[in-house]
Amino acid sequence: MGARQSRVSSKDKGPRRILFTGRRQKFSPWDDALLSGRDPRSLLKRGMHHVSFSLVTRGMTDIPDFLWGLSEVQKLNLSHNQLRVLPPEVGKLTRIVVLNLCGNRLKSLPREVSLLQCLRVLFVNMNCLTEVPAELSLCRKLEVLSLSHNCLAQLPACFADLSRLRKLNLSHNVFAHIPMCVFSLKELIFLHVGSNRLENIAESIQHLTSLQIFIAEGNNIHSFPRSLCLVTSLELLNLNNNDIQTLPGELHLLCRLVRIAWNPMDKGLHISHNPLSKPLPELVEGGLEMLFGYLKDKKHT
């Protein structure tokens, strides 16, 4: 017994060897670059058309300062982090064409976004925005803007100046009506206002003469406006899950709607889960041609 204790105590007095049986811990590429003293520019990806930089899903609460010196960046992806603030230094990245800020905790955007004069695509969906700066309207090349899954109730009137905007997603916010500035965006081909607090669609919808996809599902819309039938470019119209009881006789003017659609991804007319008055539910089941015929006949009687 004593010999064993002696061996144990003498072993305790000597230096201990720590054995690492696990794999070597791996750093993210940008952490590794900073630790080794490499130039962060070495992490830029140079494609055929754009120079890109990505810091996706890093758990970041702040953006590393070295980023603001990468003036070459044209596509920047900072999505799915924990960012609460986008610093005004973002205005230094004047060559940015695509900026992805999706899935953070941003409550606002800095006014310096107005300096991003090359910006064409901006994703700020799945954040905590309660307002959008009017200065964003100075990004006149903007073509795609996603503001879905935020806390927005209005947009600045000057957004009407975004004359090149083609795709706008305002879904899953708290809009009580479609902002009037939207009806000035004559190049829009895609407009998503689903899952808001809409009770009607303004007659001004008819001004969006290029609109091909209009989604307003999951609101409390009470009527199908006749003016919507004048948007004859529509190929997908989704009014599912509203409070619509009747359909206008002019519905047949939407000649690019090829079917009653049931799959959310299909083109056509989506009108399910509305309290349609009889015999409309049965006609919807019979298909678009039957529905159009009934509405035209009813209009002329």
Phi and psi in degrees as a GROMACS rama.xvg file:
@    title "Ramachandran Plot"
@    xaxis  label "Phi"
@    yaxis  label "Psi"
@TYPE xy
-64.9138  -37.8732  GLY-2
-62.6641  -39.8727  ALA-3
-63.4786  -44.7929  ARG-4
-60.4283  -39.3292  GLN-5
-63.396  -42.4926  SER-6
-64.9831  -38.2223  ARG-7
-66.7593  -44.9253  VAL-8
-66.1736  -38.6499  SER-9
-68.272  -32.2354  SER-10
-67.7998  -37.1097  LYS-11
-66.3358  -29.9943  ASP-12
-74.0908  -25.451  LYS-13
-80.5618  167.408  GLY-14
-67.4773  139.769  PRO-15
-88.9902  141.896  ARG-16
-102.163  126.059  ARG-17
-99.2043  123.194  ILE-18
-98.5799  125.761  LEU-19
-97.4407  106.073  PHE-20
-95.6052  -15.5561  THR-21
-83.9958  177.359  GLY-22
-76.8142  155.979  ARG-23
-62.8937  132.55  ARG-24
-65.4515  132.672  GLN-25
-100.477  133.802  LYS-26
-90.5947  155.976  PHE-27
-65.931  156.169  SER-28
-55.141  -40.0205  PRO-29
-75.8143  -32.2551  TRP-30
-63.2801  -43.562  ASP-31
-61.8565  -38.6951  ASP-32
-64.7988  -41.6914  ALA-33
-69.0271  -39.9722  LEU-34
-65.5155  -34.0233  LEU-35
-88.7885  -3.74494  SER-36
79.1824  11.9554  GLY-37
-72.3714  155.863  ARG-38
-70.3354  123.538  ASP-39
-55.5552  -20.4134  PRO-40
-62.9783  -19.2934  ARG-41
-68.5217  -14.3262  SER-42
-93.559  -4.96613  LEU-43
-67.854  137.833  LEU-44
-100.296  122.314  LYS-45
-105.53  100.235  ARG-46
-88.328  -170.414  GLY-47
-69.4278  -31.6459  MET-48
-116.347  -29.5329  HIS-49
-138.227  152.313  HIS-50
-96.6867  122.495  VAL-51
-121.901  157.192  SER-52
-145.925  133.951  PHE-53
-131.507  132.595  SER-54
-131.247  58.101  LEU-55
-82.4207  137.594  VAL-56
52.2638  54.6143  THR-57
-105.069  -2.72606  ARG-58
70.0864  20.6934  GLY-59
-72.0629  137.704  MET-60
-102.388  -17.7783  THR-61
-136.497  153.63  ASP-62
-91.1909  129.617  ILE-63
-60.94  137.983  PRO-64
-61.6295  -28.3092  ASP-65
-61.8026  -22.3602  PHE-66
-61.0036  -35.8592  LEU-67
-69.6111  -11.1591  TRP-68
-92.1143  -4.23582  GLY-69
-90.3505  69.4577  LEU-70
-65.1876  -14.1884  SER-71
-75.1035  -18.2741  GLU-72
-60.2069  130.601  VAL-73
-114.047  -28.8918  GLN-74
-124.139  118.497  LYS-75
-123.592  124.084  LEU-76
-117.539  110.218  ASN-77
-117.665  25.3967  LEU-78
-72.5539  155.778  SER-79
56.5651  54.9359  HIS-80
-123.271  -154.692  ASN-81
-123.215  32.0764  GLN-82
-70.0661  129.879  LEU-83
-103.87  -20.1183  ARG-84
-138.225  135.348  VAL-85
-101.467  111.11  LEU-86
-62.9798  153.739  PRO-87
-62.0036  -18.0674  PRO-88
-61.8208  -14.1455  GLU-89
-57.5083  -25.1912  VAL-90
-64.6827  -13.6017  GLY-91
-76.462  -19.3487  LYS-92
-88.8517  67.0607  LEU-93
-73.175  -7.31001  THR-94
-96.6236  0.70683  ARG-95
-61.4867  130.541  ILE-96
-106.243  -39.0611  VAL-97
-126.555  125.714  VAL-98
-127.595  118.59  LEU-99
-112.674  112.203  ASN-100
-117.393  17.9272  LEU-101
-59.5796  144.419  CYS-102
69.9959  41.314  GLY-103
-118.901  -155.958  ASN-104
-126.509  31.6268  ARG-105
-69.0128  132.47  LEU-106
-99.654  -15.5063  LYS-107
-159.138  169.842  SER-108
-118.818  146.173  LEU-109
-72.7564  153.725  PRO-110
-62.3327  -21.9809  ARG-111
-68.1538  -5.25851  GLU-112
-61.4721  -20.9296  VAL-113
-62.4888  -18.5375  SER-114
-81.3961  -8.92594  LEU-115
-85.8477  71.7889  LEU-116
-73.4668  -11.6018  GLN-117
-97.1004  -2.64146  CYS-118
-63.0444  127.173  LEU-119
-118.257  -28.224  ARG-120
-132.128  126.54  VAL-121
-134.421  120.303  LEU-122
-110.514  115.807  PHE-123
-127.913  24.5895  VAL-124
-70.3531  158.374  ASN-125
59.4097  52.0932  MET-126
-128.664  -154.488  ASN-127
-126.487  32.2859  CYS-128
-64.7734  132.883  LEU-129
-109.257  -11.4926  THR-130
-157.272  161.695  GLU-131
-124.265  133.104  VAL-132
-66.2819  140.771  PRO-133
-60.4487  -26.7679  ALA-134
-62.9992  -20.3599  GLU-135
-61.7858  -25.424  LEU-136
-67.2299  -12.246  SER-137
-81.4793  -7.6093  LEU-138
-85.2521  76.2126  CYS-139
-71.1296  -10.8999  ARG-140
-91.1933  -0.722047  LYS-141
-60.4939  128.336  LEU-142
-116.345  -30.0519  GLU-143
-130.526  126.861  VAL-144
-137.701  119.152  LEU-145
-114.75  117.291  SER-146
-120.224  20.3403  LEU-147
-68.6605  159.924  SER-148
56.5841  53.461  HIS-149
-130.807  -156.156  ASN-150
-126.178  41.3504  CYS-151
-87.6452  137.336  LEU-152
-117.664  -11.3486  ALA-153
-158.6  164.222  GLN-154
-124.923  152.174  LEU-155
-61.6368  140.124  PRO-156
-58.3823  -30.1617  ALA-157
-70.3992  -4.78907  CYS-158
-63.5785  -14.928  PHE-159
-61.3612  -17.7594  ALA-160
-79.9659  -6.90478  ASP-161
-79.8547  68.8599  LEU-162
-69.4137  -15.5058  SER-163
-97.5458  -0.902069  ARG-164
-64.1874  128  LEU-165
-113.647  -29.64  ARG-166
-133.072  125.729  LYS-167
-134.148  122.726  LEU-168
-115.447  112.414  ASN-169
-115.71  15.326  LEU-170
-67.0241  159.022  SER-171
55.558  51.9213  HIS-172
-127.218  -152.197  ASN-173
-129.28  35.0916  VAL-174
-68.0172  130.256  PHE-175
-88.2062  -18.5864  ALA-176
-154.134  158.797  HIS-177
-69.8313  124.843  ILE-178
-55.138  137.632  PRO-179
-60.8242  -30.4907  MET-180
-61.8471  -25.9934  CYS-181
-62.8047  -34.6447  VAL-182
-72.5675  -5.08258  PHE-183
-94.315  -4.9846  SER-184
-87.1835  80.5784  LEU-185
-67.4524  -16.7188  LYS-186
-91.4928  -0.72064  GLU-187
-60.4427  129.401  LEU-188
-113.755  -14.0845  ILE-189
-138.247  124.988  PHE-190
-138.097  120.349  LEU-191
-118.269  113.862  HIS-192
-124.436  23.4697  VAL-193
-65.4358  156.638  GLY-194
55.5256  51.4205  SER-195
-119.534  -147.471  ASN-196
-124.285  32.5416  ARG-197
-69.8795  138.67  LEU-198
-113.836  -11.3576  GLU-199
-156.447  167.386  ASN-200
-117.32  121.408  ILE-201
-64.0358  150.282  ALA-202
-58.698  -23.5902  GLU-203
-65.1518  -8.86665  SER-204
-56.4735  -26.4289  ILE-205
-64.4755  -17.2948  GLN-206
-75.728  -13.8921  HIS-207
-87.2712  71.4203  LEU-208
-74.6467  -8.97149  THR-209
-101.579  -2.68451  SER-210
-63.75  126.885  LEU-211
-109.055  -31.3938  GLN-212
-129.224  120.968  ILE-213
-130.155  119.043  PHE-214
-119.95  120.063  ILE-215
-134.783  29.6071  ALA-216
-67.9152  159.216  GLU-217
69.1516  34.1368  GLY-218
-117.053  -155.265  ASN-219
-129.176  42.2048  ASN-220
-70.7611  127.746  ILE-221
-92.075  -25.4053  HIS-222
-142.355  154.642  SER-223
-95.6012  106.453  PHE-224
-68.4955  139.07  PRO-225
-61.1534  -32.3509  ARG-226
-62.5235  -25.8683  SER-227
-66.3974  -26.659  LEU-228
-70.4057  -12.7456  CYS-229
-86.239  -7.05673  LEU-230
-87.5993  73.0183  VAL-231
-73.3059  -4.31128  THR-232
-81.4361  -8.50754  SER-233
-61.5772  130.598  LEU-234
-114.367  -22.9754  GLU-235
-137.209  121.352  LEU-236
-128.595  112.536  LEU-237
-113.878  108.455  ASN-238
-120.281  25.4473  LEU-239
-57.8179  153.419  ASN-240
56.7891  54.3661  ASN-241
-128.275  -155.906  ASN-242
-124.175  34.7968  ASP-243
-81.1077  130.323  ILE-244
-109.327  -30.6845  GLN-245
-128.73  161.709  THR-246
-124.938  142.964  LEU-247
-74.0469  149.659  PRO-248
-63.5157  -23.1517  GLY-249
-79.7528  4.67115  GLU-250
-56.0374  -30.0795  LEU-251
-65.332  -15.1852  HIS-252
-66.1126  -21.0976  LEU-253
-80.9281  70.5233  LEU-254
-72.1284  -13.1662  CYS-255
-89.0129  -3.93904  ARG-256
-80.5923  112.82  LEU-257
-93.1606  -12.2037  VAL-258
-163.44  165.608  ARG-259
-78.5277  120.293  ILE-260
-101.293  140.814  ALA-261
-117.204  -31.6365  TRP-262
-81.6634  129.497  ASN-263
-55.5026  -24.94  PRO-264
-89.2142  -7.79237  MET-265
-82.6445  145.627  ASP-266
-74.1911  156.331  LYS-267
128.761  -165.301  GLY-268
-97.6053  121.567  LEU-269
-105.683  112.687  HIS-270
-137.512  17.4086  ILE-271
-74.7901  162.519  SER-272
59.7901  44.1061  HIS-273
-125.359  150.237  ASN-274
-81.1423  56.8618  PRO-275
-60.2879  136.487  LEU-276
-75.6467  152.832  SER-277
-67.607  146.333  LYS-278
-93.5957  19.958  PRO-279
-56.5104  -41.7794  LEU-280
-58.1264  -41.18  PRO-281
-68.01  -36.6689  GLU-282
-68.3559  -38.0795  LEU-283
-60.7346  -41.183  VAL-284
-62.2756  -30.445  GLU-285
-78.8176  -11.9926  GLY-286
110.517  169.596  GLY-287
-68.1927  -39.1268  LEU-288
-62.4574  -43.0041  GLU-289
-64.4815  -41.0599  MET-290
-64.8407  -46.7694  LEU-291
-58.248  -45.9966  PHE-292
-60.0555  -42.988  GLY-293
-63.8599  -45.1792  TYR-294
-66.9703  -38.3272  LEU-295
-65.3032  -44.0419  LYS-296
-63.4169  -42.1528  ASP-297
-65.0551  -36.2823  LYS-298
-65.1647  -34.8098  LYS-299
-90.8412  -1.93111  HIS-300
